[in-house]
Amino acid sequence: MAVPNTFASATSTIPLANLDGNFAYYDAAFSITSTNITFTGLATASASGFSGAHNGTVGATTPATGAFTTLSANSTVSGAGFSTYLASPPAIGGTAAAAGAFTTLTGTGAFTITGTTTSTSIQSTQSTGTITLGGTAGTGAITVGQSTAAQTLNFGTGATANAITKTINIGTTGVSGSTTNINIGSAVSGALGTITLQNNTTLPSGYTLTFGAGTATTAPIVMTAGTNLTSPVAGAIEFDGNAFYSTDDVTGGRGFIPSVHYLRLTADGTAAGPTIANYFGATSGVSLDPNIFYEVEANLFFTKTTAGTLTFTLTFTQAPVNNEAWYTGSPISGIGTVGAPQTAAIVKSTATAGALPATGLLVTAVNHQYQLSAMFQTNATTGGTLNIQVTSSAGTVTPLTGSYYKITRLPSANSGAFV
C-alpha cells in the first residue's frame, strides 16, 4: 500500500510517484469517493475510447510522441485539433459513426477520408443538412480527385428511380461586389476534355458563360442534335440535326438560323465556253445531303468576247426531287444602259441538268450582271453535288471579280407561327 499522504481537497492533483503497483492511493486523513480523478504527466496509455500512440497530424499541430491521435467510438475529448463530439454524428467514409465519435476536426491540417470499399461517401444524415468544403475566409484551394488514374466527379447523381430535384450551387453566396470564378476543365497542355451541360443547367443571375478559344481540332461550342420543343420558348436556341433555330418571342414562333456556304471570286476567272463549263471554276461545286431543302443565291458579273446568248444551268450529279430556279439580268447592251431586263425561270424540274431558258443576244466587250436564284429538294437517297454552269452560243464568258454564290440549308418543315 502506498505511503499515507494528505490532500488539500478532493480536486487536488495526485502525484504519480505516490501510487503503488496496483495504481492505488492511500491517505489516512482523507478518502476519495469521486469518480472524476485528474491524472497529469501521462505520455502513453491504452483505454476505452482510445487506441494507439502518435499517428500523424490532427488539426494544425503535430502532437508530441505518445499523444493520442486515433480515437474509437464513444470517446470524449476537447483540445487542439478537435471540436466537441456529436450525439448523432453524420457519416464519414460511407459508415455512420457511433454516438460520441469524433467527426469534426478543426485547424488547418490535412483531412484524409479513406473508405473501406471502392465507394466512399460524405453525407449529412439530416434532410436539410449541408456539407461545406472550404472555410469562410482565406484563399485556400479545394482539390477533389487528384490521381494518376482515371476519375469521375459526380454531383447530385443517384436515385434514378425517383423524381428527385437536385440543385448544385457553385459560387452563389459570395460577398457583394466580390468576383467568383468557376473553372471547369483541365489546364494541362494536351489534356482537353468535353464538358456537357445537361437539361435545365442554369447559371446564377449576373454570370456570363465564356467559351475558350477554338483550335484546329476543337470547336468552342458543339450542340447535340435533339428534338425541338413542342411549344417554343422565348430565348431558346435549338438544333434538330437539320438546322439551328432561335426564338425571339413566342408570338412570332421559332425561326431558323441560316447556315450559309459562300464562295466569292477574288480575281477575274478563266474564260469559259463556248461549251458548258463551271462559272466559278473547276473546284466550285458544293456537296449536298440527301432529301434536304436548299436555297441558292448567285450574283454573276461577266464580259463576253463575242456577241451571243447565254444559258445558265444548275447541274446535279443526282436528280433532285424538285427544283425551281430563275434569273434576272441587265439589258442585253450591258449594265451601263437602261433597257428591258432579261428574266426567265424553270419550275418543278427533276432533271440533273436544270437549264434555264437562254438570254437575249448579249453585246460583246461590255459588263453584264445577272442574279440567279433557286430553291430545290435534293435526291431522296443520295445527295450528290451541285455546280452552277454556263454555256455560250458563241465566244466565251469571263467571270469578273466580286461574283459570288451562297447556298443555305433550309429546315425540313415550316419554321414560325402562321395564322
C-alpha positions as CSV (number, residue, x, y, z in Angstrom):
1,M,0.0,0.0,0.0
2,A,1.2,3.5,-0.8
3,V,2.6,5.7,1.9
4,P,-0.2,7.7,3.5
5,N,-0.5,11.3,2.2
6,T,-2.6,14.3,2.9
7,F,-4.7,16.2,0.3
8,A,-5.8,19.8,0.3
9,S,-9.1,18.9,-1.3
10,A,-10.9,16.3,-3.5
11,T,-9.7,18.1,-6.6
12,S,-6.1,18.1,-5.7
13,T,-3.6,16.6,-8.2
14,I,-2.4,13.1,-7.3
15,P,1.4,12.7,-7.7
16,L,2.1,9.6,-9.7
17,A,5.1,8.8,-7.6
18,N,2.7,8.1,-4.7
19,L,0.8,5.4,-6.5
20,D,1.7,1.8,-5.6
21,G,2.0,-1.1,-8.1
22,N,-1.8,-1.6,-8.2
23,F,-2.3,2.1,-9.1
24,A,-3.8,2.7,-5.6
25,Y,-3.6,5.7,-3.4
26,Y,-4.0,5.8,0.3
27,D,-4.5,8.7,2.6
28,A,-5.1,8.3,6.2
29,A,-6.8,11.6,6.7
30,F,-9.0,11.7,3.6
31,S,-10.9,9.2,1.5
32,I,-11.8,9.7,-2.2
33,T,-15.2,8.8,-3.4
34,S,-15.4,10.8,-6.6
35,T,-15.0,9.0,-10.0
36,N,-13.7,12.2,-11.6
37,I,-9.9,11.9,-11.0
38,T,-7.4,14.0,-12.9
39,F,-4.1,12.5,-13.9
40,T,-1.2,14.6,-15.1
41,G,2.1,13.7,-16.8
42,L,0.8,10.7,-18.8
43,A,2.7,10.1,-22.0
44,T,1.0,7.0,-23.4
45,A,-1.9,4.8,-22.5
46,S,-4.5,2.4,-23.9
47,A,-8.0,2.7,-22.6
48,S,-11.7,2.6,-23.6
49,G,-12.2,5.2,-26.3
50,F,-8.6,5.4,-27.3
51,S,-6.2,3.2,-29.3
52,G,-2.6,3.5,-30.4
53,A,0.0,6.2,-29.9
54,H,1.2,9.1,-32.0
55,N,-0.1,8.6,-35.6
56,G,0.5,11.8,-37.6
57,T,-1.1,15.3,-37.6
58,V,-4.5,16.1,-36.2
59,G,-5.5,19.7,-36.9
60,A,-2.8,22.2,-37.5
61,T,-0.3,20.9,-34.9
62,T,1.8,17.7,-34.9
63,P,1.3,16.1,-31.5
64,A,4.2,15.1,-29.3
65,T,5.3,11.4,-29.4
66,G,2.9,9.4,-27.4
67,A,-0.1,11.7,-27.7
68,F,-3.4,10.2,-28.6
69,T,-4.3,10.7,-32.3
70,T,-6.5,7.7,-33.1
71,L,-10.0,7.8,-31.5
72,S,-12.5,5.0,-31.3
73,A,-16.3,5.2,-30.7
74,N,-17.8,6.9,-27.7
75,S,-14.6,9.0,-27.0
76,T,-15.0,12.5,-25.5
77,V,-12.1,14.8,-25.8
78,S,-11.7,18.6,-26.1
79,G,-8.5,20.1,-27.3
80,A,-6.4,21.5,-30.2
81,G,-7.5,19.9,-33.4
82,F,-10.9,18.7,-32.2
83,S,-14.3,20.2,-31.5
84,T,-16.9,18.7,-29.3
85,Y,-18.4,15.4,-30.3
86,L,-21.8,15.0,-31.8
87,A,-24.6,12.9,-30.2
88,S,-25.8,11.8,-33.7
89,P,-22.8,12.3,-36.0
90,P,-23.0,12.3,-39.8
91,A,-21.5,9.5,-41.9
92,I,-17.8,9.7,-42.8
93,G,-16.5,7.2,-45.3
94,G,-19.9,5.7,-46.0
95,T,-20.5,4.3,-42.5
96,A,-22.4,6.1,-39.7
97,A,-20.1,6.7,-36.7
98,A,-21.3,5.7,-33.2
99,A,-22.7,8.4,-30.9
100,G,-19.8,10.3,-29.3
101,A,-17.3,9.5,-32.0
102,F,-15.1,12.4,-33.3
103,T,-16.5,13.6,-36.6
104,T,-15.3,17.3,-36.7
105,L,-11.7,18.4,-37.0
106,T,-10.6,22.0,-36.6
107,G,-7.4,23.7,-37.7
108,T,-5.6,23.8,-41.0
109,G,-4.2,20.3,-41.0
110,A,-4.8,17.7,-43.8
111,F,-8.1,15.8,-43.7
112,T,-8.0,12.4,-45.5
113,I,-11.1,10.3,-45.9
114,T,-10.4,6.6,-46.7
115,G,-13.3,4.2,-47.3
116,T,-13.2,0.5,-46.7
117,T,-14.8,-0.2,-50.1
118,T,-14.5,1.2,-53.6
119,S,-17.1,3.8,-52.8
120,T,-16.7,6.3,-50.0
121,S,-19.5,8.8,-49.1
122,I,-19.5,12.1,-47.2
123,Q,-23.1,12.9,-46.3
124,S,-25.4,14.6,-43.9
125,T,-28.0,12.4,-42.1
126,Q,-30.4,15.4,-41.8
127,S,-32.8,16.1,-44.6
128,T,-31.7,19.7,-44.8
129,G,-28.1,19.2,-43.8
130,T,-25.2,21.0,-45.5
131,I,-21.7,19.8,-46.2
132,T,-19.3,22.7,-46.6
133,L,-15.9,22.2,-48.2
134,G,-13.6,25.1,-47.5
135,G,-13.7,27.8,-44.9
136,T,-15.5,31.2,-44.9
137,A,-12.3,33.1,-45.3
138,G,-8.8,32.8,-46.8
139,T,-7.6,31.8,-50.3
140,G,-7.1,28.1,-49.8
141,A,-7.9,25.7,-52.7
142,I,-10.0,22.6,-52.5
143,T,-8.8,19.7,-54.7
144,V,-11.2,16.8,-55.5
145,G,-9.9,13.8,-57.3
146,Q,-6.1,14.2,-57.7
147,S,-4.7,11.0,-59.0
148,T,-2.9,9.5,-62.0
149,A,-5.8,7.1,-62.5
150,A,-9.0,7.9,-64.5
151,Q,-11.6,9.5,-62.2
152,T,-15.1,10.8,-62.3
153,L,-16.5,13.6,-60.2
154,N,-20.3,13.3,-59.8
155,F,-22.6,16.0,-58.4
156,G,-26.1,15.1,-57.5
157,T,-26.3,11.7,-59.1
158,G,-28.1,8.5,-57.9
159,A,-31.7,7.7,-57.0
160,T,-32.6,7.5,-60.7
161,A,-35.8,5.6,-59.9
162,N,-37.4,8.6,-58.2
163,A,-38.2,12.1,-59.4
164,I,-35.9,13.9,-57.1
165,T,-35.0,17.6,-57.7
166,K,-31.3,18.3,-57.0
167,T,-29.7,21.7,-57.0
168,I,-26.0,22.2,-57.3
169,N,-24.8,25.7,-56.3
170,I,-21.3,26.8,-57.3
171,G,-20.1,30.2,-56.2
172,T,-23.6,31.7,-55.4
173,T,-23.0,33.1,-51.9
174,G,-20.0,35.3,-52.4
175,V,-19.7,38.7,-50.7
176,S,-21.4,41.5,-52.6
177,G,-19.0,43.0,-55.1
178,S,-16.6,40.1,-55.0
179,T,-15.7,38.0,-58.0
180,T,-16.3,34.3,-58.2
181,N,-14.6,32.4,-60.9
182,I,-15.9,28.9,-61.9
183,N,-13.2,26.9,-63.8
184,I,-14.3,23.6,-65.3
185,G,-11.8,21.5,-67.2
186,S,-8.1,21.0,-67.2
187,A,-5.3,23.5,-67.7
188,V,-2.8,20.7,-68.5
189,S,-1.4,21.0,-72.0
190,G,-3.0,18.4,-74.3
191,A,-5.5,17.3,-71.7
192,L,-8.6,18.5,-73.5
193,G,-11.9,17.2,-72.4
194,T,-15.6,17.6,-73.1
195,I,-18.0,19.5,-70.8
196,T,-21.6,18.6,-71.3
197,L,-24.3,20.8,-69.8
198,Q,-27.5,18.7,-69.3
199,N,-31.1,19.8,-69.4
200,N,-32.0,22.7,-67.1
201,T,-28.4,23.7,-66.3
202,T,-28.8,27.4,-65.2
203,L,-26.1,29.9,-64.4
204,P,-26.6,32.2,-61.4
205,S,-28.1,35.6,-62.3
206,G,-25.4,38.0,-63.4
207,Y,-22.9,35.4,-64.6
208,T,-21.6,35.3,-68.1
209,L,-20.8,32.0,-69.8
210,T,-17.5,32.4,-71.7
211,F,-16.2,29.7,-74.0
212,G,-12.5,29.1,-74.6
213,A,-10.9,29.8,-78.0
214,G,-11.3,27.1,-80.6
215,T,-8.4,25.2,-82.0
216,A,-7.6,23.3,-85.2
217,T,-9.2,20.2,-83.6
218,T,-11.6,21.5,-81.0
219,A,-14.7,23.7,-81.6
220,P,-15.7,26.2,-78.8
221,I,-19.3,25.0,-78.9
222,V,-20.8,21.7,-80.2
223,M,-24.6,21.2,-79.9
224,T,-26.0,17.7,-80.0
225,A,-29.0,17.1,-82.3
226,G,-32.2,16.6,-80.5
227,T,-36.0,17.2,-80.7
228,N,-37.3,20.7,-80.8
229,L,-39.6,22.0,-78.1
230,T,-43.3,21.2,-78.6
231,S,-44.1,24.8,-77.6
232,P,-41.4,27.4,-78.4
233,V,-39.8,29.3,-75.5
234,A,-38.6,32.9,-75.9
235,G,-34.8,33.0,-75.8
236,A,-34.3,29.3,-76.7
237,I,-31.7,28.1,-79.2
238,E,-32.2,24.6,-80.6
239,F,-30.7,22.1,-83.1
240,D,-32.6,19.2,-84.5
241,G,-29.8,17.8,-86.7
242,N,-31.2,19.6,-89.8
243,A,-31.0,23.2,-88.9
244,F,-30.4,25.6,-86.0
245,Y,-33.3,27.6,-84.6
246,S,-33.8,30.6,-82.3
247,T,-36.9,32.0,-80.8
248,D,-37.2,35.8,-80.4
249,D,-40.7,35.7,-78.9
250,V,-43.5,33.1,-78.6
251,T,-45.9,35.1,-80.7
252,G,-43.6,35.1,-83.8
253,G,-42.6,31.5,-83.1
254,R,-39.4,29.6,-83.8
255,G,-37.2,30.8,-86.6
256,F,-34.3,29.0,-88.2
257,I,-30.7,30.3,-88.1
258,P,-29.2,30.2,-91.6
259,S,-26.0,28.2,-92.1
260,V,-24.7,29.6,-95.3
261,H,-21.9,28.3,-97.6
262,Y,-20.3,31.1,-99.5
263,L,-17.9,31.3,-102.5
264,R,-16.6,34.5,-104.0
265,L,-14.1,35.3,-106.8
266,T,-11.3,37.4,-105.5
267,A,-9.9,37.8,-109.1
268,D,-11.3,37.5,-112.6
269,G,-12.0,33.9,-113.5
270,T,-10.8,32.0,-116.5
271,A,-12.7,32.5,-119.8
272,A,-15.3,29.7,-120.1
273,G,-17.0,28.4,-123.2
274,P,-18.5,28.2,-125.6
275,T,-19.3,24.7,-124.4
276,I,-20.8,24.2,-120.9
277,A,-18.4,24.9,-118.0
278,N,-18.4,25.8,-114.3
279,Y,-18.9,29.5,-113.9
280,F,-16.8,29.7,-110.7
281,G,-14.0,27.3,-111.7
282,A,-13.1,23.6,-111.6
283,T,-13.5,23.2,-107.8
284,S,-16.5,25.3,-107.1
285,G,-19.1,22.5,-106.7
286,V,-20.9,22.1,-103.3
287,S,-21.7,18.8,-101.6
288,L,-25.4,18.1,-100.8
289,D,-27.1,15.9,-98.2
290,P,-30.0,13.7,-99.3
291,N,-33.6,14.8,-99.1
292,I,-32.8,18.3,-97.9
293,F,-34.1,21.7,-99.0
294,Y,-31.6,24.3,-100.1
295,E,-31.7,27.9,-101.3
296,V,-29.2,29.3,-103.8
297,E,-28.4,33.0,-104.5
298,A,-25.8,33.9,-107.1
299,N,-24.6,37.3,-108.3
300,L,-22.8,37.0,-111.6
301,F,-20.7,39.8,-113.2
302,F,-19.0,39.0,-116.5
303,T,-18.0,40.1,-120.0
304,K,-18.4,38.3,-123.4
305,T,-15.8,38.1,-126.1
306,T,-18.4,37.5,-128.9
307,A,-22.0,38.6,-129.1
308,G,-24.3,35.7,-128.3
309,T,-26.8,34.2,-125.9
310,L,-26.1,32.5,-122.5
311,T,-27.7,29.5,-120.9
312,F,-27.3,29.1,-117.1
313,T,-27.6,25.5,-115.7
314,L,-27.9,24.1,-112.2
315,T,-26.1,20.7,-112.7
316,F,-26.8,17.9,-110.2
317,T,-25.0,14.6,-110.0
318,Q,-28.2,13.1,-108.6
319,A,-31.7,14.0,-109.9
320,P,-33.4,16.4,-107.4
321,V,-36.9,15.7,-106.0
322,N,-37.9,19.2,-107.1
323,N,-36.1,22.3,-108.5
324,E,-37.3,25.9,-109.0
325,A,-34.8,28.4,-110.5
326,W,-34.9,31.9,-112.0
327,Y,-32.7,34.7,-113.1
328,T,-33.0,38.5,-113.6
329,G,-30.3,40.2,-115.7
330,S,-29.2,43.6,-117.1
331,P,-30.3,44.7,-120.5
332,I,-28.6,43.0,-123.5
333,S,-26.5,46.1,-124.0
334,G,-24.9,45.7,-120.5
335,I,-25.1,47.3,-117.1
336,G,-24.2,50.7,-118.4
337,T,-27.5,51.1,-120.3
338,V,-31.2,51.3,-119.5
339,G,-33.5,48.8,-121.1
340,A,-35.6,45.8,-120.6
341,P,-34.2,43.3,-118.1
342,Q,-33.6,39.7,-119.0
343,T,-35.6,37.2,-117.0
344,A,-36.7,33.6,-117.2
345,A,-37.4,30.6,-114.9
346,I,-38.0,26.8,-114.6
347,V,-40.4,25.2,-112.2
348,K,-40.8,21.7,-110.8
349,S,-37.8,20.4,-112.6
350,T,-36.4,16.9,-111.7
351,A,-33.6,17.0,-114.3
352,T,-29.9,16.6,-113.4
353,A,-29.2,19.5,-115.8
354,G,-31.6,22.2,-114.7
355,A,-31.1,24.5,-117.7
356,L,-32.9,27.9,-117.7
357,P,-34.1,29.5,-120.9
358,A,-31.4,31.3,-122.9
359,T,-30.8,35.0,-122.5
360,G,-31.2,37.5,-125.3
361,L,-28.3,38.2,-127.7
362,L,-25.8,39.9,-125.3
363,V,-23.5,42.6,-126.6
364,T,-19.7,41.9,-126.6
365,A,-17.0,43.9,-124.8
366,V,-19.3,45.3,-122.1
367,N,-20.0,44.3,-118.5
368,H,-23.2,42.3,-117.7
369,Q,-24.8,41.3,-114.4
370,Y,-27.2,38.5,-113.6
371,Q,-28.8,37.4,-110.4
372,L,-29.5,33.7,-110.3
373,S,-31.7,32.1,-107.6
374,A,-33.0,28.6,-106.9
375,M,-34.8,26.6,-104.3
376,F,-34.7,22.8,-104.5
377,Q,-35.0,19.5,-102.7
378,T,-32.2,17.1,-103.2
379,N,-32.4,13.4,-104.2
380,A,-34.2,11.4,-101.7
381,T,-31.4,8.8,-101.1
382,T,-28.2,10.3,-102.4
383,G,-27.3,14.0,-102.0
384,G,-24.5,14.3,-104.6
385,T,-23.1,17.7,-105.7
386,L,-24.3,20.9,-107.4
387,N,-22.4,23.1,-109.9
388,I,-23.5,26.4,-111.4
389,Q,-22.6,26.3,-115.1
390,V,-22.8,28.5,-118.2
391,T,-23.0,27.8,-122.0
392,S,-22.3,30.4,-124.7
393,S,-23.9,30.3,-128.2
394,A,-20.7,32.0,-129.4
395,G,-17.4,33.0,-127.9
396,T,-16.5,32.9,-124.2
397,V,-17.6,34.3,-120.9
398,T,-15.1,35.8,-118.4
399,P,-16.4,35.9,-114.8
400,L,-15.4,39.1,-113.0
401,T,-14.0,39.8,-109.5
402,G,-16.9,40.0,-107.0
403,S,-19.1,37.3,-108.5
404,Y,-20.3,35.1,-105.7
405,Y,-22.8,32.5,-104.7
406,K,-24.4,31.4,-101.4
407,I,-26.2,28.2,-100.6
408,T,-28.3,27.8,-97.5
409,R,-29.7,24.7,-95.9
410,L,-33.3,25.1,-95.0
411,P,-35.4,23.4,-92.3
412,S,-37.4,20.3,-93.3
413,A,-40.7,21.9,-92.2
414,N,-42.1,25.4,-91.8
415,S,-40.5,27.4,-89.1
416,G,-42.5,30.1,-87.3
417,A,-46.1,30.8,-86.2
418,F,-48.5,31.5,-89.0
419,V,-52.2,32.4,-88.9
